[in-house]
Amino acid sequence: MKKKSVIRQALAITSIVFATTLAHAQSFPDRPITLVVPNPPGGLVDTSARLLSEPLTRVIGQPVIVDNKPGASGNVAYQYVAKAKPDGYTLLISYSGYHVGNPALMDKLPWDPIADFSPVALLTVSTNVIAVHPSVPVNNLKELIAYAKANPGKLNYASQGNGSVSHIGTEIFKQNTGVDIVHVPYKGSGPAVQDVLAGQVQLFITTPPSVMQHVQSGKLKGLAVTGKNRHPGMPNVPTTAQAGLPSFQLESWVALYAPTGTPAPVIAKLTESVKKSLALPEVKERADAAGVELRYLNPTAMDALLKKELPYWHKAIKAANISLD
């Protein structure tokens, strides 16, 4: 009898928890939702957050607020959301450079890329462009690789800083091609672009908004874009596959995550609302103008993408001996 009583109590507690969760999901959201961004205003990640916030406000029926919390290579924002109440009101705008890069770059990471977060949706991706100064005597990617091999250590490449996507991505390019080019880190893309334009550094692999106008004007040579498709702002620049290097692709992605423990019905409502928001024509127009590609994935597909990229980036980062510790 005592065992049956314990079972009945357990079932009653389970029923109460389920009913409470269901009621919460049905009323969600009943107050503003905050999108925590691990970067300062401007750039791919913040742009993606603001592309989503306005249409999501209309679709979901509550204000969606962007809260920039930069610092510690994204760790301030990630740790903040990981410890937030898992109720769907505090969400993370996650950047691939942090989500798949930091676990390999830092030995004592204060958050876990899988255990601490539940995927909601992939939002945007951005290809990169391989740009060189006109003084480099090459006109396509194959010629660049041949020239770099014939002149080891002669070419310098810029990055947005140690451990950045431009740094890791160019090291992956080196691993793919066997070239020897020298890393020159900068604090952000602005000063990096200025030195590439001046010819002090010869090569920069970066997102299109940073160099697109200079490629269009002829101040830089765009040799290839590193995504699956050509970039609409640089239609004459081939993809790496079209340029003869299909093994090298580099895309930065931005996704929406909730703290682990967020009720499944809340995740489902957020996912569906994001899907509707990204499908609005005016959102695509704004994304095209910003140089980013909208690419929705549901939680299952986003989880698979993350688990595929974590070991790939870990291997590349360790092979290049990059660390932020």
TAWOGI-V680576 format. One record per backbone hydrogen bond with DSSP energy under -1.0 kcal/mol. CO is the residue of the C=O (numbers start at 1). NH is the residue of the N-H. If there is no record, write none. Layout:
co=<CO;CO>
nh=<NH;NH>
This chain:
co=<1;2;3;4;5;6;7;8;9;10;11;12;13;14;15;16;17;18;19;20;21;22;23;24;33;34;35;36;37;43;44;45;46;47;48;49;52;53;54;55;56;57;63;65;67;71;72;74;75;76;77;78;79;81;85;89;91;92;94;95;95;96;98;101;101;102;105;112;116;118;121;123;124;125;126;128;129;130;131;132;133;136;140;141;142;143;144;145;146;147;151;155;156;157;159;160;161;164;165;166;167;168;169;170;171;172;173;174;180;182;184;186;189;190;191;192;193;194;195;195;202;203;204;206;207;208;208;211;212;213;214;214;221;224;225;226;231;234;238;239;240;241;245;252;253;254;254;255;256;256;257;258;259;263;264;265;266;267;268;269;270;271;272;273;274;275;277;280;281;282;283;284;285;286;287;293;297;298;299;300;301;302;303;304;305;306;309;310;311;312;313;314;315;316;317>
nh=<5;6;7;8;9;10;11;12;13;14;15;16;17;18;19;20;21;22;23;24;25;26;27;28;65;91;67;93;69;47;48;49;50;51;52;53;56;57;58;59;60;61;33;35;37;76;75;78;79;80;81;82;83;84;87;34;36;257;255;98;99;100;102;104;105;106;324;116;260;258;256;295;254;293;252;226;206;223;204;221;136;138;144;145;146;147;148;149;150;151;154;182;203;184;186;188;164;168;169;170;171;172;173;174;175;176;177;178;153;157;159;188;193;194;195;196;197;198;200;201;133;158;131;129;210;211;212;215;216;217;219;220;132;130;240;250;234;237;225;243;245;244;248;126;96;123;124;94;120;121;92;118;262;267;268;269;270;271;272;273;274;275;276;277;278;279;280;284;285;286;287;288;289;290;292;125;122;302;303;304;305;306;307;308;309;310;313;314;315;316;317;318;319;320;322>
